[in-house]
Amino acid sequence: MTEQLLSSARAALRAAPPVGDPAYRRYCGALAEHLTDSWPLVLKANEEDVARAERRGLSPVLVERLRLTEGHLDGLLRLIDAVTAELGPATAPAPPVPIGDWGELRRVAKPLGVVFMVYEARPTVTVEGALIPVVVGNSVLLRGGKEMADTDAALATAVHGALVSAGLPAGLVSVVEDPDRSVLRELLRRPDAVDVLIPRGSPALIDHCRSAGSVPVIASGGGVNHLYVHGSADLARAAAIALDSKLAEPSACNTLELVLVDEHVAEDFVGELVRTGADVTLKLGGGLRARPGGGVRIAELAPHDLGREFLEPTIGVLPVTGVDAAVEHVRRYGSAHTEGVVSADGDVVERFTRGVDAAAVVVNGSLRLHDGPTLGLGSEISISTGRLHVRGPVTVSALLTHTWVVEARGALRAERGH
């Protein structure tokens, strides 16, 4: 099965038209139509997956992550519209550059190749994976969690119908249906046939993909993200920033896990959080105490909570002695994804942003601003925490490489004199 998957993906890659061909824009329109038409069948399949997950005792957070609604279709259609608009700028030919008096240099966009995406039970990622890499000519293997097998099968039918309607090879998108881990292990060890791996999910999943395979990785990393609140900050605004960084999507990769707050304002900051009455659990460390209020619940921050993703409406709060201690904590426990600082002191902001290594550092704002569309960078397939090729939002243009075309006009190296 593995060899067939890989040979089909490579054959589709070679048969696909070049980057910028009108067929990719047609595919966007066809995908919107096929998804809309097939959505009732997708929802029916998803109901089966959700019911099975509930019978297996999956946590409510994971079940909700698995569930699809009409609202998800609206979001996917907006994504398709956005990607369609981004195609032109991302694939426009670069102007030629003169080379001395003898030639011309052109940069021609090319797809990365065969992209293998591994992710957990998020059905919307199946559509994102079938869209964003494919519109720039990549061939994609999609391996989602076994919990959404029926949903993936229904989505694959819609995607393949859209590819055929657009005149593209149906093999550009393949859903890996076999849930056996041996299939995953084999694919991870095939750098000869897979050009890039994009894992999305828990730190455990990403670490496994890195350690068990030899395929180059664009890794999103875990979202162990921190917010440092300096003593100069407006504490009410800092509390609002902390809550906005968490509550809308408690399990997202750019969500907040732990607030590091200067110890001399820590109690006042916790008081501001409690006054909001938000539906949140505050885990307090360093001797902090508070009474619950409204929807705010109080618990103790345990040692094992440091460096952890809560994946629920929970925020830890830990007093620190200052910016240097905050930076040191982030260096020890952070996942290099998204960090934030709230301060009215420019020197403190500078020390934090220089000292912390992350794909993004947000100054005086919500961590959830670290998002391709929100930042005006374009639609994203993931947020990379790596150092090579791309860091931060992995947009359409990041899924391209290039060929240098040298118009030499008969020039010889021997005649160039160096």
C-alpha positions in Angstrom: 0.0 0.0 0.0 2.8 2.4 0.9 4.6 2.0 -2.4 1.3 2.6 -4.3 0.6 5.7 -2.3 4.1 7.1 -3.0 4.2 6.3 -6.6 0.7 7.7 -7.2 1.7 10.9 -5.4 4.9 11.3 -7.4 3.2 10.6 -10.7 0.5 13.2 -10.0 3.3 15.7 -9.1 5.0 15.2 -12.4 1.7 15.3 -14.4 0.5 18.5 -12.7 0.7 21.8 -14.6 3.4 24.4 -13.6 3.0 26.8 -10.8 0.6 29.6 -11.8 -1.4 27.6 -14.2 -5.1 28.6 -14.4 -6.1 25.0 -13.4 -5.2 25.8 -9.8 -7.6 28.7 -9.6 -10.3 26.5 -11.2 -9.6 24.0 -8.5 -10.3 26.6 -5.8 -13.7 27.2 -7.3 -14.5 23.6 -7.8 -13.5 22.7 -4.3 -15.9 25.3 -2.9 -18.7 23.8 -5.0 -18.0 20.2 -4.2 -17.6 20.9 -0.5 -20.9 22.8 -0.4 -22.8 20.1 -2.3 -21.4 17.2 -0.3 -21.5 18.9 3.2 -24.7 17.0 4.3 -22.8 13.7 3.6 -19.7 15.0 5.4 -21.8 16.0 8.5 -23.5 12.6 8.5 -20.1 10.8 8.4 -18.8 13.2 11.1 -21.7 12.3 13.3 -20.6 8.7 13.2 -17.1 9.6 14.1 -18.2 11.8 17.0 -20.5 9.1 18.3 -17.7 6.5 18.2 -15.3 9.0 20.0 -17.9 9.5 22.7 -18.4 5.8 23.2 -14.6 5.4 23.5 -14.6 8.0 26.3 -12.5 10.7 24.5 -12.3 13.9 26.5 -14.9 16.6 25.7 -12.1 18.9 24.3 -11.1 16.2 21.8 -14.7 15.4 20.8 -15.4 19.1 20.1 -12.2 19.3 18.1 -13.5 16.4 16.0 -17.0 17.8 15.5 -18.0 19.6 12.3 -20.9 22.1 11.9 -22.3 24.4 9.2 -20.1 27.1 10.6 -17.0 25.1 9.7 -18.2 25.0 6.1 -18.5 28.8 6.1 -15.0 29.1 7.5 -13.6 26.8 4.8 -15.3 28.7 2.0 -13.8 31.9 3.3 -10.4 30.2 3.4 -10.8 29.1 -0.2 -11.7 32.7 -1.2 -8.7 34.0 0.6 -6.3 31.5 -1.0 -7.7 32.2 -4.4 -6.9 35.9 -3.9 -3.4 35.1 -2.7 -2.5 32.9 -5.6 -1.7 35.8 -8.0 0.9 37.5 -5.8 2.4 34.2 -4.5 3.0 32.8 -8.0 3.7 35.9 -10.1 6.9 35.6 -12.1 9.8 37.5 -10.7 11.3 40.1 -13.0 14.6 39.1 -14.7 17.9 40.5 -13.3 20.8 41.4 -15.6 24.0 39.5 -15.0 26.8 41.9 -16.0 26.8 42.5 -19.8 26.4 38.9 -20.8 23.2 37.4 -19.4 20.0 37.5 -17.4 18.8 35.6 -14.3 15.2 34.5 -13.7 13.8 32.9 -10.6 11.1 30.4 -11.5 8.7 29.1 -8.8 8.5 25.3 -8.3 6.5 23.2 -5.8 8.3 21.7 -2.9 7.2 18.3 -4.1 5.4 15.5 -2.3 4.2 16.9 1.1 3.2 14.5 3.9 0.9 16.0 6.5 0.4 14.2 9.8 -2.2 15.6 12.2 -4.7 14.6 14.9 -8.4 14.7 14.9 -9.1 18.0 13.2 -11.2 17.4 10.1 -10.8 21.0 8.8 -7.0 20.3 8.5 -7.9 17.7 5.8 -9.4 20.5 3.7 -6.6 22.9 4.5 -4.0 20.3 3.5 -5.9 19.5 0.3 -6.0 23.2 -0.6 -3.0 25.3 0.4 -0.1 23.1 -0.7 -2.0 21.9 -3.8 -2.7 25.3 -5.3 1.0 25.8 -5.9 1.5 22.4 -7.5 2.5 20.1 -4.6 1.2 16.6 -4.2 -0.1 15.8 -0.7 -0.4 12.8 1.5 -2.8 13.4 4.4 -2.8 11.2 7.5 -5.3 12.4 10.1 -6.3 10.8 13.4 -8.1 7.4 13.1 -11.0 9.0 15.1 -12.1 10.9 11.9 -11.9 8.1 9.4 -15.4 8.4 8.1 -15.2 12.2 7.9 -11.9 12.0 6.0 -13.4 9.5 3.5 -16.3 11.9 2.8 -14.0 14.9 2.4 -11.7 12.9 0.1 -14.6 12.2 -2.2 -15.3 16.0 -2.5 -11.6 16.9 -3.0 -11.1 14.3 -5.7 -14.2 15.4 -7.5 -12.9 19.0 -7.4 -9.5 18.0 -8.8 -11.0 16.2 -11.7 -13.4 19.1 -12.4 -10.4 21.4 -12.5 -8.5 19.2 -14.9 -5.8 18.3 -12.3 -4.6 14.8 -11.5 -6.7 13.2 -8.8 -3.6 11.8 -7.2 -2.4 15.2 -6.1 -4.3 14.5 -2.8 -4.2 11.1 -1.1 -5.8 10.3 2.2 -3.8 7.6 4.1 -6.6 5.4 5.2 -4.7 2.7 6.9 -4.4 3.6 10.7 -1.6 1.1 11.3 1.4 2.9 12.8 3.7 0.8 10.7 2.4 2.7 7.6 3.3 6.0 9.3 6.7 4.7 10.3 7.4 3.6 6.8 6.4 6.9 5.2 8.5 8.8 7.7 11.5 6.9 6.5 11.2 7.7 2.8 13.1 10.9 2.0 13.6 9.4 -1.4 9.8 9.7 -2.1 8.6 12.3 0.4 10.1 15.8 0.1 8.8 17.5 3.2 6.8 16.5 6.3 4.4 18.9 8.1 3.2 17.5 11.4 0.5 19.3 13.3 -0.6 18.4 16.7 0.7 17.7 20.2 4.4 17.9 21.1 4.5 14.1 21.4 3.3 13.7 17.8 5.8 16.2 16.5 8.7 14.8 18.5 7.8 11.3 17.2 7.8 12.5 13.6 11.2 14.2 14.1 12.8 11.2 15.9 11.3 8.3 13.9 11.8 9.7 10.4 14.4 11.1 8.0 12.2 13.4 5.9 12.8 17.2 6.2 10.3 18.7 8.7 8.4 21.9 8.8 7.3 21.5 12.4 4.7 23.6 14.2 5.9 22.6 17.7 3.8 22.6 20.8 2.1 25.7 22.0 3.6 26.1 25.5 3.2 29.9 25.3 3.8 32.6 28.0 2.9 36.2 28.7 5.2 38.3 30.8 3.4 41.1 32.7 5.9 43.8 33.8 5.2 46.0 36.8 4.7 49.0 34.5 1.8 47.4 32.7 -1.9 48.5 32.9 -3.0 45.5 34.9 -6.6 45.6 33.7 -5.5 45.6 30.1 -3.0 42.9 30.8 -5.8 40.8 32.3 -7.9 41.3 29.1 -4.9 40.4 27.0 -4.4 37.2 29.0 -8.0 36.1 28.7 -8.2 36.9 25.0 -5.0 34.9 24.5 -6.8 31.8 25.9 -10.5 31.6 26.0 -11.7 31.8 22.4 -9.7 28.6 21.5 -8.2 27.0 24.6 -6.5 24.2 22.7 -5.1 26.2 19.8 -1.3 26.3 19.2 -1.1 30.1 19.7 -3.0 30.1 23.0 -1.7 31.2 26.4 -0.7 28.7 29.1 1.2 30.6 31.7 1.4 34.3 32.8 4.7 35.3 34.4 4.1 38.5 36.4 6.4 40.7 38.4 5.9 39.6 42.0 5.2 43.1 43.4 2.1 43.4 41.2 1.1 39.7 41.0 -1.7 39.9 43.6 -3.3 42.9 41.9 -3.0 41.3 38.5 -4.8 38.1 39.8 -7.4 40.4 41.3 -8.0 42.0 37.9 -8.5 38.5 36.4 -11.0 37.5 39.0 -12.9 40.8 38.6 -13.7 39.9 35.0 -15.8 36.9 36.2 -14.6 35.0 33.1 -15.2 31.3 32.7 -11.6 30.2 33.4 -9.6 28.2 35.9 -6.6 30.1 37.3 -3.8 27.9 38.6 -1.8 30.1 41.0 1.8 29.5 42.0 4.5 31.1 44.1 2.3 31.4 47.1 -0.4 33.5 45.4 -3.9 33.2 46.8 -7.3 34.4 45.6 -11.0 33.8 46.1 -13.0 32.6 43.1 -15.6 34.9 41.6 -18.1 34.8 38.8 -16.9 32.0 36.5 -13.3 32.2 37.8 -12.1 29.0 39.5 -9.0 28.9 41.6 -6.5 26.0 41.8 -2.9 25.5 42.7 -0.1 25.5 40.1 1.8 22.2 40.3 5.4 21.7 39.2 4.2 19.4 36.4 2.1 22.3 35.0 5.3 24.1 33.9 6.0 23.5 30.2 2.5 21.9 29.8 -0.4 22.7 27.4 -3.6 22.6 29.4 -5.8 22.3 26.3 -8.7 23.7 28.3 -9.8 27.1 29.7 -7.0 27.2 32.3 -4.3 29.8 32.8 -1.3 29.4 35.2 0.0 32.5 37.0 3.5 32.5 38.4 5.3 35.5 40.1 8.8 36.3 38.9 11.5 38.7 40.1 11.7 40.6 36.8 12.3 40.4 33.1 15.5 38.4 33.3 13.7 35.7 35.4 10.8 35.7 32.9 13.2 35.2 30.0 15.0 32.4 31.8 11.7 30.6 32.5 10.6 30.9 28.8 14.0 29.6 27.7 13.6 26.5 29.9 9.9 25.7 29.3 8.8 27.5 26.1 8.2 25.7 22.8 9.5 28.5 20.6 6.0 29.2 19.3 4.4 32.4 20.6 5.5 34.5 23.6 4.2 37.9 24.8 5.1 40.8 27.0 2.9 43.5 28.4 4.9 46.6 29.5 5.0 50.4 29.3 8.8 50.3 29.6 10.5 50.2 26.3 13.8 48.9 27.7 12.0 45.9 29.3 10.2 45.2 26.0 13.6 45.2 24.2 15.2 42.9 26.7 12.4 40.4 26.5 12.1 40.4 22.7 15.9 40.0 22.4 16.2 37.4 25.0 13.3 35.1 24.0 13.6 32.8 21.0 10.2 32.2 19.4 8.5 32.3 16.0 6.7 35.4 17.2 6.9 37.7 20.2 3.7 39.8 20.7 4.2 43.2 22.5 1.2 44.6 24.4 -1.3 42.4 22.6 -3.0 39.0 22.5 -0.9 35.9 21.6 -3.7 34.9 19.2 -2.7 37.7 16.9 0.1 35.3 15.8 -1.8 34.0 12.8 -1.1 34.4 9.1 -4.3 36.1 8.0 -4.4 38.3 11.1 -0.9 39.5 10.5 -1.6 40.2 6.8 0.8 37.4 5.7 -1.8 35.2 4.1 -3.5 31.9 4.7 -1.5 29.3 6.6 -1.2 25.6 6.8 0.7 25.7 10.1 2.9 27.9 12.2 6.5 26.8 12.0 8.8 26.9 15.1 11.8 25.6 13.2 14.8 27.7 12.0 15.2 26.5 8.4 13.2 27.4 5.3 10.3 29.1 7.1 9.5 30.4 10.6 6.1 31.6 11.7 3.0 31.2 9.5 3.5 28.7 6.7 1.7 30.4 3.9 1.2 29.6 0.2 4.5 31.2 -0.8 6.4 29.2 1.9 5.3 26.0 0.1 7.3 26.9 -3.0 10.9 26.5 -3.9 12.5 27.8 -7.1 14.8 27.2 -10.0 17.3 29.8 -11.2 17.1 30.1 -15.0 20.3 31.5 -16.4 19.9 33.1 -19.9 23.6 32.9 -20.8 23.4 34.0 -24.5 26.3 31.8 -25.4 28.6 33.0 -22.7 31.5 30.7 -21.5 32.9 30.7 -18.0 36.4 30.7 -19.5 35.7 34.1 -21.1 34.5 35.7 -17.9 38.0 36.0 -16.4 37.0 34.8 -12.8 
